[in-house]
Amino acid sequence: MNRGRSTKSRITILIADSEGVFRLGLRKLFSIEDNLRVVAQAETADQLLAMAKSFRPNLAFVQAEMLVPHAAGLMKQVARLNPEIRVIVVVANGRNDAEEYIQSGATATIARGSNPELFVQYARQVMAGERKPSKRDLEVSYSEPALKPQPTRPVDSLTRREKSIISGLTQGWRNREIADSLSISEQTVKNHLRSIFDKVGVSDRLELALYAIHQHLDLPPLSPPASPAH
């Protein structure tokens, strides 16, 4: 949908996070917005610095763990390489160290499990200079769930087999690889996935992987399928 925003108002974004699924999820979220464009992704602090300089994004969403243990020092390096950049630190759900990151140079913080729409809202408000984070404001963001509870689709109803399939999915495995690891057919995996989608209220594999991360699902380990003999 065209919201009438010009190219000049486009916000360029760097996503710095060690989890590929989370980066992909944010990129997909921003891609449907006319004026938000992801121009770079980083999975380490070194890549964050290099891309902040090379791509000169307007805004960066940075995983809090990437700033440990020297948040202030790293934030100063980012600001020196790209003086115009604004940083939103993505913190773990329930953490109370938001003020520490603000004092280190971040413009705002947002809880990792916040409603996806809040990431879009923060991006626009931070770039418009409208967001002046307060302790109360940040605490509100901590309490926002990634997905509202669905009474008819409780995550507690997931079976061990279904959790095993999710475990493989979060590792980036294809249906065939999951099937081989569990010694079941590929069609059975597809059937389980349809059931899982319905239970937790998601529509595709990416949303399910993000759901598993946000909900901190306790997933059983899954052994990789044996390589075919040559």
Order of alpha helices (4+ residues) and beta strands (2+ residues): beta-alpha-beta-alpha-beta-alpha-beta-alpha-beta-alpha-alpha-alpha-alpha-alpha-alpha
